[in-house]
Amino acid sequence: MAKSDYFGLGRLVSIILAIIPVTAWICGVVTRITEGKIVAAIIRLIGGFTIIWLIDLILMIVNGSILRLLPI
C-alpha cells in the first residue's frame, strides 16, 4: 500500500477523509502538528474549512498529497 499524507494511510482512504470537510480539517491540522509546523496548523484551524479544504481535496485526488504552503 502506497504511503499518503494522512498518517501514512493509503491514497483511497486519504481521499475519502479529504472529501468529508470535518475530517479533512482535523486531519490537516493534526498532520501539520505532527510535522512540527505549528504556525501552519494554527492557520489551518482559522481558515482551513474554506478554500484550503478545496485545494487540499483537489491535490489529494490528483497528487495524493496535501498543500504545503508554509514551510514553518
N, C-alpha and C positions, 0 to 999 in steps of 0.2 A: 504494500500500500504506500503510495507516494505521500510524502510529508507536505502539509499545507500550513497556512497561517494560524488557524485557531487551535492552539495547544497540540500541534502535531497530528491532528485528526486528518482523515482523508479528505480529498478535494470535494467529493459529493456531500459529505457531512458538513464541511465548512460552507459550501454553497447554501445548503438548507438553513444553517444557522445565520448566514448573511441575509437570507430572504426575509426572515422574521425581524422586524425592526428592534424589538426589545432585546432579543438575544444578540443581535449584531452589535447593538450599543454596548451591552455588558461585555461581550467577548472582545470588542475593540478596546475598551478601557482596560480590561484585565491583561490583554495581550501586550499593550503598551507599558503597563506597570511591570510585568514580568521581564520586559526588555530593559527596564530601568529608565524609561522615558517618561518621567513624572509630568513634565510640562505638557507633553503631547497627550497624556492621559487626562489632565485637567481640561485642556481644550476640547478633548473628545467628550468629556462629561457635560461641558457647557453647550457645545454646538453639534455633537455627534449624531443627533437624531434627525438632522435635516439633510443638507446637501452632501455632507460627508458620508452618510449612510448610502446614498445613491451611488456615489463614486466608488465606495468600498464594494458594493454589490456588483457593479459592472466589472471592476477589476478582479474580483474573486471569480466571476464566471469566465472572464477572458484569460487572465494570467494565473489564477489560483493563489493570489496574494493580495493583501490589503494595501491601501495607500500609506506610504511612509513619507509624509510631507516634512515633518520636523525631525531632524537627527538628534534632538535633545530630549 
